[in-house]
Amino acid sequence: MKKLIVTAIILRLLISMFIFHPDIKTFNFQASFLRHGVFNIYSYLIDNKETLPLKENFVYFPLTYLTLGSYQAVVAPLMGNDFDSWLSNADSFGIVTDSNIFKYMLALKLPYLVLDMVVAFMLLKYFEDKKVGKRAFIFWLFNPFTIFIIYAFANVDIYPVVLVLSSILLMKKGKSGFAALMLGLAAGFKIYPLLFVPFLFVSGKSWKEKLKLATIPFGIFVAVSLPFLSLAFLESTLISGLTTRLFNPGINVGFGESIIVGLMLLSALFFYSLLVDKKPNMFNYFLTTLLVIFAFSHFHVAWLLWIAPFLVIVAAKESKLSGIVFMLSIAAILIPLLYQDRSMSISLFRIYSTWFDLLPTPFTAIQKFFDPYSLQSILHSLFAGGAGILVYKLFRENSLEKK
């Protein structure tokens, strides 16, 4: 176990230092204002957009800002005098010639490593069968998908992922109230955990308990958001493109109205759990919720981390399903890598040389002989079909939460 952990950590440190996505500089520049006394980052960025070197809004929720800003307050004094200059440099890819960039990336990604290891040990303890737990532990530590998603893209979604997994573990132990608390805190980082609340409501044994379990997460989310409430906050988070794309329009029914396919399926899933399923398995419903989101929305690569622990649990426990989990993972990671976005592929290595600017993206290369949008559609359709079969198998045969 010690050798596995050391090997996994070394691998993660190398990727942390030597692969650079510009988002890490953008959101850490924004978070740096906390140590300079700025509390409401949303209003501040919009009010001062003309004078700031980086113009983007802060698209994450308040706990992300407070957590990143607090961590920076600790490590910034250790980074040297050039750290703030590097963060504020308007070149979104950073200063290529700055040799400190490797130190900066390692320092800024270090919390991800800690939380990544926490997830691994939570998966180890998830199962009563130690062999299955160790399998999940190894799957998490050495699958290339999560390593790439977390460290290449500096994925802050690791914070809510840890809290959601904590919620699943607490529900497994019958501690639903604390599970609801974890979901509320997770929503303070990213809003997607609120999608699980309807199923938490169903798990309550009485109407009083149901209402309590539904109220706690939303209450915490409102309490966290209220101090930042403003038009700037709403525009940057709740109604931003990243949030609203969860529910992209689907089937046109005329007069400007559409049936949102993802929302329709989630609604059907909720009423099935409420009216039909006598012993709802929260793990299955949480995983199905995420599969519906990915099957019927234009997802960001960072979102894939949301579902990763669930798929590891399935693959570790049910060897018959590990193949479909692997194929779904391949399709899911390829879809965003085919977006027309240099920072998803070629520009991850731009810090070594501007010659990478001359290389075509996968989108451009494929475009020479095939329509990349059609390829994305094919992959997404295959993913949706495979996800449907996985959901069918889970509900018919598996009870992972109880095993």
C-alpha positions in Angstrom: 0.0 0.0 0.0 2.8 2.4 0.8 4.5 1.8 -2.5 1.2 2.3 -4.3 0.6 5.6 -2.5 4.1 6.9 -3.1 4.0 6.0 -6.8 0.6 7.7 -7.2 1.8 10.8 -5.4 4.9 11.1 -7.6 2.9 10.7 -10.7 0.5 13.4 -9.6 3.3 15.8 -8.6 4.9 15.5 -12.1 1.6 16.2 -13.9 0.8 19.1 -11.5 4.1 20.8 -12.3 4.5 20.2 -16.0 1.0 20.6 -17.5 -0.5 24.0 -17.5 -4.1 25.1 -18.2 -4.7 28.9 -18.1 -7.8 28.6 -15.8 -5.6 28.0 -12.8 -4.1 31.4 -13.2 -7.4 33.1 -13.9 -9.4 31.8 -10.9 -6.4 32.1 -8.6 -5.9 35.7 -9.7 -9.6 36.3 -8.8 -9.2 34.5 -5.5 -6.2 36.6 -4.6 -8.4 39.6 -3.9 -9.6 37.9 -0.7 -6.2 38.4 0.9 -6.3 42.0 -0.3 -9.6 42.6 1.6 -12.2 42.1 -1.1 -15.2 40.0 0.1 -17.8 40.2 -2.6 -15.7 39.1 -5.6 -18.6 39.0 -8.0 -19.5 42.7 -7.7 -15.9 43.8 -7.5 -14.9 42.1 -10.7 -17.8 43.6 -12.7 -17.4 47.1 -11.2 -13.6 47.1 -11.9 -13.6 45.2 -15.1 -12.1 48.1 -17.2 -9.1 48.4 -15.0 -8.3 44.7 -14.3 -5.8 42.9 -16.5 -8.0 39.7 -16.6 -11.6 40.5 -17.5 -13.5 37.3 -16.8 -16.2 37.0 -14.2 -15.8 34.6 -11.2 -18.0 31.7 -12.3 -17.7 29.6 -9.1 -19.8 29.7 -6.0 -18.7 31.5 -2.7 -17.0 28.6 -0.9 -14.7 28.2 -3.8 -13.6 31.8 -3.6 -13.3 31.7 0.2 -11.3 28.4 0.1 -8.9 29.3 -2.7 -8.4 32.8 -1.2 -7.7 31.5 2.3 -5.2 29.0 1.0 -3.5 31.7 -1.0 -3.2 33.8 2.1 -1.0 31.0 3.6 1.1 30.1 0.5 1.5 33.5 -1.2 4.2 34.7 1.2 6.2 31.6 0.3 6.0 32.2 -3.4 8.1 35.3 -3.7 7.5 38.8 -4.9 6.8 37.8 -8.5 3.8 35.6 -7.6 1.2 38.4 -7.8 2.7 39.7 -11.0 2.4 36.3 -12.6 -1.2 35.9 -11.5 -2.2 39.3 -12.9 -0.4 38.9 -16.2 -3.0 39.5 -18.9 -1.5 36.7 -21.1 -4.0 33.9 -20.2 -1.2 31.3 -20.7 1.1 32.9 -18.2 4.7 34.0 -18.6 6.4 31.2 -20.5 9.9 32.3 -19.6 9.2 32.5 -15.9 11.0 29.5 -14.4 8.9 29.9 -11.2 5.8 28.7 -13.1 6.5 25.1 -12.1 6.7 26.1 -8.4 3.5 28.1 -8.7 1.6 25.3 -10.3 2.8 22.8 -7.7 1.8 25.1 -4.8 -1.6 25.9 -6.3 -2.4 22.3 -7.1 -1.2 20.8 -3.8 -4.7 21.0 -2.1 -6.0 18.9 -5.0 -3.5 16.2 -4.2 -4.6 16.1 -0.6 -8.3 15.8 -1.5 -7.5 13.3 -4.2 -5.9 11.1 -1.6 -8.8 11.6 0.7 -11.1 10.3 -2.0 -8.9 7.3 -2.5 -9.1 6.3 1.2 -12.9 7.0 1.3 -13.3 4.6 -1.6 -11.1 2.1 0.3 -13.4 2.3 3.3 -16.6 2.3 1.3 -16.8 -1.5 1.1 -17.0 -4.0 3.9 -15.1 -6.4 1.6 -11.5 -5.3 1.9 -10.5 -6.9 -1.4 -13.2 -4.8 -3.2 -12.2 -1.7 -1.3 -8.5 -2.1 -2.3 -9.6 -2.6 -5.9 -11.5 0.7 -5.8 -8.5 2.3 -4.1 -6.2 1.2 -6.9 -8.8 2.1 -9.6 -8.9 5.6 -8.3 -5.2 6.1 -7.8 -4.1 4.8 -11.2 -6.8 5.4 -13.8 -5.6 8.1 -16.2 -9.0 9.8 -16.4 -9.1 11.3 -13.0 -5.4 12.2 -12.9 -5.7 14.1 -16.2 -9.0 15.8 -15.2 -7.8 16.9 -11.8 -4.2 17.9 -12.5 -4.0 18.9 -16.1 -7.0 21.1 -15.8 -6.5 22.3 -12.2 -10.0 21.1 -11.4 -11.5 22.9 -8.3 -14.5 20.5 -8.6 -12.5 18.1 -6.4 -13.9 20.1 -3.4 -17.6 19.3 -3.9 -16.7 15.8 -5.1 -15.2 15.0 -1.7 -18.3 16.4 0.1 -20.7 14.5 -2.2 -18.8 11.2 -1.6 -18.9 12.0 2.2 -22.7 12.4 1.8 -23.0 8.9 0.2 -20.9 7.4 3.0 -23.0 9.0 5.7 -26.2 7.8 4.1 -24.8 4.3 4.0 -24.3 4.6 7.7 -27.9 5.9 8.2 -26.8 9.5 9.1 -29.1 11.2 6.6 -29.0 14.6 8.4 -25.2 14.9 8.2 -25.5 13.7 4.6 -27.8 16.6 3.8 -25.3 18.9 5.5 -22.5 17.7 3.2 -24.7 18.2 0.1 -25.4 21.8 1.2 -21.7 22.5 1.7 -20.9 20.9 -1.6 -23.5 23.2 -3.3 -21.6 26.1 -1.8 -18.7 25.1 -4.2 -20.7 23.9 -7.2 -24.5 23.8 -7.6 -24.9 20.3 -9.1 -25.2 18.6 -5.6 -28.6 20.2 -5.3 -29.8 17.9 -8.0 -29.6 15.0 -5.5 -31.8 16.7 -2.9 -35.1 15.4 -4.3 -33.9 11.8 -3.8 -32.6 12.7 -0.3 -36.2 13.9 0.3 -37.6 10.5 -0.8 -35.2 8.7 1.6 -36.9 10.3 4.6 -39.1 7.9 6.6 -41.7 10.5 7.6 -42.9 13.7 6.1 -41.1 15.6 8.8 -37.8 13.9 8.1 -38.4 14.4 4.3 -38.8 18.1 4.7 -35.8 18.4 7.0 -33.6 16.5 4.6 -34.7 18.7 1.7 -34.5 22.0 3.7 -30.9 21.5 5.1 -29.0 21.5 1.8 -31.0 24.5 0.3 -30.8 26.3 3.6 -27.0 26.0 3.7 -26.7 27.0 0.1 -28.8 30.1 0.7 -26.9 31.0 3.9 -23.6 30.7 2.0 -24.8 32.7 -1.0 -26.8 35.4 0.8 -23.8 37.6 1.8 -22.8 37.7 -1.9 -26.3 38.2 -3.3 -26.3 40.8 -6.1 -27.1 41.0 -9.8 -23.4 40.3 -10.4 -23.6 37.1 -8.4 -26.6 35.9 -10.3 -25.1 36.7 -13.7 -21.8 35.1 -12.8 -23.1 31.9 -11.3 -26.8 31.0 -11.2 -27.7 32.1 -14.7 -24.2 31.8 -16.3 -23.7 29.6 -19.4 -21.9 27.0 -17.3 -24.9 26.5 -15.0 -27.8 26.8 -17.5 -26.2 24.4 -19.9 -27.2 21.6 -17.5 -30.7 22.1 -18.9 -30.2 22.7 -22.6 -33.5 22.9 -24.6 -34.5 19.6 -26.1 -37.6 18.8 -28.1 -39.4 21.7 -29.7 -43.2 21.6 -29.0 -43.9 24.9 -30.8 -44.4 28.6 -30.0 -40.9 28.8 -28.5 -41.5 26.1 -26.0 -39.3 23.0 -25.6 -39.3 19.8 -23.6 -36.0 19.7 -21.8 -35.0 16.1 -22.1 -32.6 15.9 -19.2 -35.0 17.6 -16.8 -37.9 15.4 -18.0 -35.9 12.3 -17.3 -34.9 13.6 -13.9 -38.5 14.3 -13.1 -39.5 10.8 -14.1 -36.7 9.4 -12.0 -37.9 11.4 -9.0 -41.5 10.3 -9.3 -40.4 6.7 -9.8 -38.4 6.9 -6.6 -41.3 8.5 -4.8 -44.2 6.4 -6.0 -42.9 3.1 -7.3 -39.6 2.2 -5.6 -40.3 0.9 -2.1 -36.6 0.8 -1.1 -34.9 3.5 -3.1 -31.1 3.0 -3.3 -29.5 6.5 -3.1 -26.3 5.5 -4.8 -28.2 4.3 -7.9 -30.3 7.5 -8.0 -27.3 9.8 -7.5 -25.3 8.1 -10.3 -28.3 8.0 -12.6 -28.8 11.8 -12.1 -25.3 12.4 -13.2 -25.5 10.0 -16.2 -28.7 11.9 -17.3 -26.8 15.2 -17.1 -23.9 14.0 -19.1 -26.0 12.1 -21.7 -28.2 15.2 -22.5 -26.0 18.3 -22.0 -22.9 19.9 -23.6 -20.7 19.2 -20.6 -17.4 20.7 -19.5 -14.5 18.4 -19.0 -14.2 19.4 -15.3 -17.7 18.0 -14.7 -16.5 14.5 -15.4 -14.9 14.5 -12.0 -18.4 14.6 -10.4 -19.2 11.1 -11.7 -15.7 9.5 -11.4 -16.0 8.1 -7.8 -19.4 6.6 -8.6 -18.0 4.8 -11.7 -15.0 3.6 -9.7 -17.4 2.1 -7.1 -19.4 0.3 -9.8 -16.3 -1.0 -11.6 -14.7 -2.2 -8.3 -17.8 -4.0 -7.1 -19.3 -5.4 -10.3 -16.6 -6.8 -12.6 -19.2 -7.5 -15.3 -19.9 -3.8 -15.5 -16.2 -2.6 -15.5 -16.0 -3.0 -19.3 -19.0 -0.6 -19.9 -17.6 1.8 -17.3 -14.3 1.9 -19.2 -16.0 2.4 -22.6 -18.2 5.2 -21.2 -15.1 6.9 -19.7 -13.3 6.8 -23.0 -16.3 8.3 -24.8 -16.8 10.9 -22.1 -13.2 12.2 -22.1 -13.0 12.3 -25.9 -16.0 14.5 -26.4 -14.6 17.6 -24.7 -11.2 17.0 -26.1 -12.7 17.4 -29.5 -14.1 20.9 -28.7 -12.6 23.7 -30.8 -10.6 24.9 -27.8 -6.8 24.9 -27.8 -6.5 24.9 -24.0 -8.1 21.4 -24.0 -5.2 19.9 -25.8 -2.3 21.6 -27.6 -2.0 24.6 -25.3 -1.6 22.4 -22.2 2.1 22.3 -23.2 2.6 25.8 -24.4 4.7 26.8 -21.4 7.6 24.9 -23.0 7.5 26.6 -26.4 5.3 28.9 -28.5 5.9 26.4 -31.3 2.9 24.5 -29.9 0.8 27.4 -31.3 1.6 26.0 -34.8 0.1 22.6 -34.1 -3.5 22.0 -35.0 -6.1 21.0 -32.4 -7.7 17.6 -32.7 -10.8 19.4 -33.9 -8.8 21.1 -36.8 -6.9 17.9 -37.7 -10.1 15.8 -37.9 -11.8 18.6 -39.9 -9.6 17.8 -42.8 -11.3 14.5 -43.4 -14.4 14.3 -41.2 -16.9 16.7 -39.5 -15.7 16.9 -35.9 -19.2 18.0 -34.7 -20.6 14.8 -36.2 -17.9 12.8 -34.4 -18.8 14.5 -31.1 -22.5 13.7 -31.8 -21.6 10.0 -32.5 -19.6 9.7 -29.3 -22.3 11.5 -27.2 -25.0 9.2 -28.7 -22.9 6.1 -27.9 -22.4 7.5 -24.3 -26.1 8.1 -23.9 -26.9 4.6 -25.0 -24.3 3.0 -22.8 -25.4 5.1 -19.9 -29.0 3.9 -20.4 -27.9 0.2 -20.2 -25.8 0.9 -17.2 -28.7 2.4 -15.4 -30.9 -0.5 -16.4 -28.4 -3.0 -15.0 -27.9 -1.1 -11.7 -31.6 -0.9 -11.0 -32.3 -4.5 -12.0 -29.4 -6.3 -10.4 -27.3 -4.2 -8.2 -27.6 -2.7 -4.7 -24.2 -1.2 -4.2 -25.2 1.0 -1.3 -26.1 -2.0 0.8 -23.2 -4.3 -0.2 
